[in-house]
Amino acid sequence: MDAAWLEQNIVEEIQTRYTIPAKVDELIKDVTSSAKTKNKELDRSISELTTNLKKANQEIQRLLDAIKKGIDPSLIADEINRMKSQKYDIETIIKSLKRSYSQDYDVDAESLKLFFSNFRIAYDNATNTEKNDLIRTFVRQIELHPNMEEIKIEFYHDQVVQSIGLGELREFT
């Protein structure tokens, strides 16, 4: 397999996908929509966990009230400790979910367009290591299938797999 040919085809596909302003606008729209959808799902999960947290707090309070009314604490101490542990676990999950909120919808479209429009200049002036890094910015995975005389390329933003076979580029959806 000719590495220069493969590299040329990948770079051409990157240029086709990312250097046309309309394509960049479409990419930004897709990323923004995906981020907002992810955040809505996180909000639903956090809401459900918050409800469970309130229930755990109420159960702990109910058990503490029972102690105040004269129930032997040793009879319900294990249950209180279990509920406190459950409460801590829920709080930890909520914090983790809040940290995973996506900020991808705060995209500066003009900066991205400028970056993408300068891709070829940067690529042509890059060292081999820098060229590999630039390609990795856009390509998630490359699979070689020599028995089928095919190479599959998965790009980050849309995960549409490109298949290069026998010197031509075909799109698989």
C-alpha positions in Angstrom: 0.0 0.0 0.0 1.3 3.4 -0.9 1.3 5.6 2.2 1.7 8.8 0.2 -1.5 7.9 -1.8 -3.4 7.2 1.4 -2.2 10.4 3.1 -3.2 12.4 0.0 -6.7 10.9 0.0 -7.2 11.5 3.7 -6.1 15.1 3.4 -8.3 15.7 0.4 -11.3 14.3 2.3 -10.5 16.5 5.3 -10.4 19.5 3.0 -13.7 18.5 1.4 -15.4 18.0 4.8 -13.9 20.9 6.8 -12.7 23.8 4.6 -16.0 24.7 3.0 -17.8 27.3 5.1 -21.2 25.8 4.6 -19.9 22.4 5.7 -18.3 24.0 8.8 -21.7 25.6 9.6 -23.4 22.2 9.2 -20.7 20.7 11.5 -21.2 23.4 14.2 -25.0 22.9 14.0 -24.6 19.1 14.4 -22.1 19.4 17.3 -24.3 22.1 19.0 -27.4 19.9 18.6 -25.7 16.9 20.0 -24.3 18.8 23.0 -27.8 20.2 23.8 -29.3 16.8 23.5 -26.7 15.3 25.8 -27.2 18.1 28.4 -31.0 17.5 28.3 -30.4 13.8 29.1 -28.1 14.7 31.9 -30.7 17.1 33.3 -33.3 14.3 33.3 -30.8 12.0 35.1 -29.9 14.7 37.6 -33.6 15.4 38.3 -34.3 11.7 38.9 -31.3 11.4 41.2 -32.3 14.6 43.1 -35.7 13.0 43.7 -33.9 9.9 45.0 -31.7 12.1 47.2 -34.7 13.8 48.7 -36.3 10.4 49.5 -33.0 9.2 51.1 -32.9 12.4 53.2 -36.6 11.9 54.2 -35.9 8.3 55.2 -32.9 9.3 57.3 -35.0 12.0 59.0 -37.8 9.5 59.6 -35.3 7.1 61.2 -33.8 9.9 63.4 -37.3 10.9 64.4 -38.0 7.3 65.5 -34.9 7.5 67.7 -36.2 10.7 69.2 -39.5 9.0 70.0 -37.7 6.3 72.0 -36.8 3.6 69.5 -33.5 1.9 70.5 -30.8 3.4 68.2 -29.0 0.1 67.9 -32.1 -1.4 66.1 -31.9 1.1 63.3 -28.3 2.3 63.2 -27.4 -0.1 60.4 -30.3 1.3 58.3 -29.3 4.9 59.0 -25.7 4.1 58.0 -26.9 2.4 54.8 -29.1 5.4 53.9 -26.2 7.8 54.6 -24.0 5.7 52.3 -26.7 5.7 49.6 -27.1 9.4 50.0 -23.4 9.9 49.6 -23.4 7.7 46.4 -26.2 9.7 44.9 -24.5 13.0 45.7 -21.3 11.7 44.1 -23.1 10.7 40.9 -24.9 14.1 40.7 -21.6 15.9 41.0 -20.0 13.7 38.3 -23.0 14.3 35.9 -22.8 18.0 36.5 -19.0 18.0 35.6 -19.8 16.2 32.4 -22.1 18.9 31.0 -21.1 19.7 27.5 -20.0 23.2 26.6 -19.7 22.3 22.9 -22.5 24.6 22.0 -20.4 27.6 22.9 -18.6 27.5 19.5 -16.9 30.5 17.8 -17.8 29.7 14.2 -15.5 32.3 12.7 -12.5 31.0 14.6 -13.3 27.5 13.5 -13.7 28.6 9.9 -10.4 30.4 10.0 -8.7 27.3 11.5 -10.2 25.0 8.9 -9.4 27.4 6.0 -5.7 27.4 7.0 -5.5 23.6 7.3 -3.8 23.1 3.9 -1.2 25.8 4.5 -0.5 24.4 8.0 -0.4 20.8 6.6 2.0 21.7 3.8 4.4 23.4 6.1 4.3 20.8 8.9 6.8 18.2 9.8 5.8 14.5 9.4 4.9 14.3 13.1 2.8 17.5 12.9 1.1 16.2 9.8 0.1 13.0 11.7 -1.2 15.2 14.5 -3.2 17.3 12.1 -4.7 14.2 10.5 -5.5 12.8 14.0 -7.4 16.0 14.8 -10.0 14.9 12.2 -9.7 11.1 11.9 -11.0 8.9 14.8 -9.9 5.6 13.3 -8.4 4.0 10.3 -8.9 0.3 9.6 -6.9 -1.6 7.0 -8.6 -4.5 5.2 -6.0 -5.8 2.8 -8.0 -9.0 2.0 -10.8 -6.8 0.7 -8.4 -4.2 -0.7 -10.1 -1.5 1.4 -9.3 1.0 4.0 -12.1 2.4 6.3 -11.7 5.8 7.8 -13.9 7.2 10.6 -14.0 11.0 11.1 -14.8 12.5 14.5 -17.7 14.7 14.0 -20.2 12.5 12.2 -18.6 9.0 12.3 -19.5 8.4 8.7 -17.1 5.8 7.6 -15.2 6.4 4.4 -14.0 3.5 2.4 -11.0 3.8 0.1 -10.6 0.9 -2.2 -8.6 0.4 -5.4 -7.7 4.0 -5.7 -11.1 5.6 -5.2 -13.1 7.0 -2.4 -16.6 5.7 -1.7 -18.9 6.8 1.1 -20.7 4.3 3.3 -23.6 5.5 5.4 
